[in-house]
Amino acid sequence: MRTRALGRSGPQIGPIGFGGWALGGQWGPQNDEDSIRALHLALDFGELLIDTAAGYGDGRSERVIGKALKEKAARVTVATKTPPLPGPWPPTPWCRLEDRYPESYLVANVEERLRNLQVDRIDLLQLHTWTRAWNENPKPFEVLARLKREGKIGLVGICTPEQDQNSVVDLMKMGLVDVVQVIFNLFDQEAAAEILPLAKKTGTGVLVRVPLDEGSLAGKYTPNHQFGPDDFRHRYFEGDRLARTIARTEAIKTDIAEANLGPEWSLPRVALRYAMDQEGVTAIIPGMRNADQVRANFQVDQMGPLPEFLMKRLRRHNWLRGVWYGGK
């Protein structure tokens, strides 16, 4: 597997990481044994980055990952996330930083992440959301820098808030973060405007989440597809959103067919490759919940880049649809 450095001083990781959200059970029912098998297979493929979060099943995803790593005696880069204390998500301009990310909470939460993952050091600790209202006095990063010096954390990162991804730009310029985790896919290409060029300039690592737009770019949904009430996608694609999204995926399929790349270049493979090959991107982290998805995702790295003419053609599918994560 090809490797890239994660940030200025981070470890070498492959261009495809293992996204662990579904392992927490928020994408429909999930069997832990299926999760373990998927993780073991990814490690056999040479997986070098696994991404999870405290909020993925209230630590369930972390605990499953910790178990799998112990069973395989594997040493990989593990990234997890600390959420703010309860309140609006994402935080509003009226949220006080000291109420959402106080020092005592951050320290205690990092200890909980260490216990769940069964490790002595978190390779990458990310704040799970943010608001630009806090940019003038970003005290949590002082706390995380201290934990970094104490050896509890390797790298410090931040996940962009869905409604205002560019709120992390000032943090990148100030050198407060080693890594940013951003949304980037065929439908949401905003990060290419400022975040990705700045990452190259500052040496900030970039992890791309939702490269398949919560599964729509896998091309498997139909307009009448039903998600369970406990499935995150039930709200994300509510109302007419799924039908509108599928219509747009058909236009992408047309572009792929007209490019004459060959039958092996399916919609999800093109979507993953498009995100992976953007300048400034370190790795993409598609979600994986079973062995079949692991095999499918890791094949993409072996296929080579998309031709430049198609990379440019696919830019037209950027969709200014607003923020869907809060529901209809």
Order of alpha helices (4+ residues) and beta strands (2+ residues): beta-beta-beta-alpha-beta-alpha-beta-alpha-alpha-beta-alpha-beta-alpha-beta-alpha-beta-alpha-alpha-alpha-beta-alpha-alpha
